[in-house]
Amino acid sequence: MKVRHRARIVALQALYEIDCTSHAPAVVVEQRLAAAQLPEAGRDFARELVLGVWKNRERLDALIARYAPEWPVDQIAVIDRNILRIAIYEILMHHDTPTKVAINEAVELAKLFGSDSSSRFVNGVLGSLVAKEPMTRA
């Protein structure tokens, strides 16, 4: 399994915990990283995802609401919501991840951790975002 894929899994696990509890993001990510076998580059990437997503979650959630209007963000499954947050963060704010890679990784995470319909939902929301959102990186 590639390093960045493993880092995304760690980031998703950390974001899931943070989203379900009041635990501090920096503490959670370090605890998850302590249990993970990642090289330093992977550790840095996981940290950037968790802290970047959490810092920008209001903007990310507004985009999710725009491209999944039939689902209030707080009613989307926690795992799906955080997969979408990670992917949208990578697409719009992370300068090293190609859009297709971010979408493919999100769909794979949804297949691994989500429900039977998660991968289709995630792919649909991200496809709508890419088709309609200006792809200027913030």
C-alpha positions, -999 to +999 in steps of 0.1 A: +000+000+000+014+034-010+025+059+017+000+086+008-029+061+007-019+049+042-016+086+053-051+093+041-064+063+061-047+077+092-061+112+085-096+098+079-095+079+112-083+110+131-110+132+115-136+106+123-126+107+160-124+145+160-158+148+144-174+125+169-158+138+200-144+170+214-108+157+212-081+182+201-071+177+164-034+180+171-035+154+199-057+130+179-035+131+148-003+125+169-020+095+187-030+080+153+005+086+139+021+069+169+002+038+160+009+040+123+040+027+105+046+057+082+078+073+070+082+110+079+068+122+045+036+102+052+034+115+087+037+151+074+010+145+048-014+130+073-008+159+097-014+184+069-046+167+058-061+166+094-051+201+104-059+216+070-093+199+068-103+208+103-092+244+099-112+248+067-141+226+076-167+254+074-157+262+038-155+225+030-189+218+045-204+247+025-191+231-007-205+197+004-239+213+010-238+230-024-230+198-043-251+174-022-281+197-016-305+168-007-283+159+023-278+183+052-241+181+060-248+171+096-269+142+084-243+127+060-226+097+075-195+108+095-172+087+074-186+100+041-185+136+053-148+133+063-139+115+030-155+143+011-137+169+033-104+153+026-110+151-011-123+186-015-094+199+006-069+181-017-087+192-049-090+229-040-063+236-014-035+210-016-011+219-044+005+185-048-025+162-054-040+159-089-078+161-090-082+126-105-060+112-077-080+129-050-112+116-064-099+080-069-085+080-034-118+092-020-138+066-038-113+039-026-117+051+010-154+051+007-153+014-005-130+005+024-148+023+052-182+034+040-215+018+034-225+000+001-236+033-014-208+055-001-185+052-031-212+062-055-223+091-033-187+104-028-180+100-066-212+119-075-205+148-051-169+152-062-179+148-099-204+177-095-178+198-077-152+193-103-177+200-131-190+232-116-165+247-092-137+269-105-105+249-100-084+277-088-064+266-058-067+287-027 
